[in-house]
Amino acid sequence: MSIPSAVVIVNKSRAQWRALVTTVPFQIEDFDKILQISDDVKSMLKSNPNVFLEKEAPYCYLSKIEKTYAELTLGCNLRYASKDKLFSTQQDILLQAARIIKQHGGTLANPWSQ
């Protein structure tokens, strides 16, 4: 049996990072605050010691605008760790993003209640 040359084998035990991409829905009265919110979220991600910065820069941008809510997409690479540590880091990042939205006068939204 031969292995085709196009097959890519990934050894996850040697990975240095894991990708995190998520969205945060929010309601906000003043859309002028979106740029500051996304900049603050990017700064928060860059300063998190569990974010792996060597691969690519963390990002946060307005990705959706609906009738009753908008959505930020944020992403970064997390340093490889146990599942518990990865989930804990993801939870911390989401809570900090929610705090940043709240500090700027935004409110988290329920996208299913349009």
C-alpha positions in Angstrom: 0.0 0.0 0.0 1.4 3.4 -0.9 0.6 6.8 0.5 -0.3 9.5 -2.0 2.2 12.4 -2.0 -0.6 14.9 -1.4 -1.5 13.5 2.0 -0.5 15.9 4.9 0.3 14.3 8.2 -0.1 16.5 11.2 1.5 15.5 14.6 -0.7 17.4 17.0 1.5 16.5 19.9 4.2 18.8 18.4 1.9 21.7 17.8 2.8 25.0 19.5 -0.6 26.6 19.3 -4.3 26.1 18.7 -6.5 28.5 16.8 -9.4 30.3 18.6 -12.1 32.0 16.4 -15.3 33.1 18.0 -18.1 35.7 17.7 -19.6 38.0 20.3 -23.1 39.3 19.6 -23.9 42.7 21.1 -26.4 45.5 21.0 -25.0 49.0 20.9 -26.6 52.3 20.5 -23.6 54.2 19.3 -21.8 52.5 16.4 -19.0 55.0 16.7 -17.7 53.0 19.6 -17.1 49.8 17.5 -13.6 50.8 16.4 -12.5 51.5 19.9 -14.0 48.2 21.2 -12.3 46.2 18.5 -9.0 48.0 19.1 -9.3 47.3 22.9 -10.1 43.6 22.3 -7.1 43.3 20.0 -4.9 44.9 22.7 -6.3 42.6 25.3 -5.5 39.6 23.1 -2.0 40.8 22.4 -1.3 41.2 26.1 -2.6 37.8 27.2 0.3 35.5 28.0 -1.5 32.5 26.7 -1.8 34.0 23.2 0.8 32.7 20.8 2.0 35.7 18.8 4.7 34.1 16.7 2.3 32.8 14.0 -0.1 35.7 13.3 -1.5 38.7 15.1 -4.7 38.5 17.0 -7.7 40.1 15.3 -11.1 41.6 16.1 -13.5 43.1 13.6 -17.2 43.9 13.0 -18.4 40.9 11.1 -22.2 41.2 11.1 -24.9 43.9 11.5 -28.5 42.7 11.9 -31.7 44.5 12.8 -31.3 44.1 16.6 -27.6 43.2 17.1 -24.1 43.3 15.6 -21.3 40.8 15.9 -17.6 41.0 16.5 -15.4 38.2 15.3 -12.2 37.7 17.3 -9.5 35.3 16.8 -6.0 34.4 17.9 -3.7 31.4 18.4 -3.5 30.0 21.9 -0.3 28.4 23.2 -0.6 24.6 23.3 -1.8 23.4 26.7 -4.1 20.8 28.2 -7.8 21.0 27.3 -8.6 22.4 30.7 -6.1 25.2 30.3 -7.2 25.9 26.7 -10.9 26.1 27.8 -10.0 28.3 30.8 -8.1 30.7 28.5 -10.9 30.8 26.0 -13.4 31.6 28.9 -11.1 34.3 30.2 -10.8 35.9 26.7 -14.6 35.9 26.2 -15.2 37.4 29.6 -12.7 40.1 29.0 -14.2 40.9 25.6 -17.6 41.2 27.2 -16.2 43.5 29.8 -14.7 45.7 27.1 -18.0 45.9 25.3 -19.7 46.8 28.5 -17.1 49.5 29.4 -17.9 51.2 26.1 -21.6 51.2 26.7 -22.5 48.1 24.8 -24.8 45.2 25.8 -24.4 41.6 24.9 -27.2 40.4 22.6 -29.2 37.3 21.9 -29.0 36.8 18.1 -31.9 34.3 18.2 -34.4 36.8 19.5 -34.7 39.0 16.5 
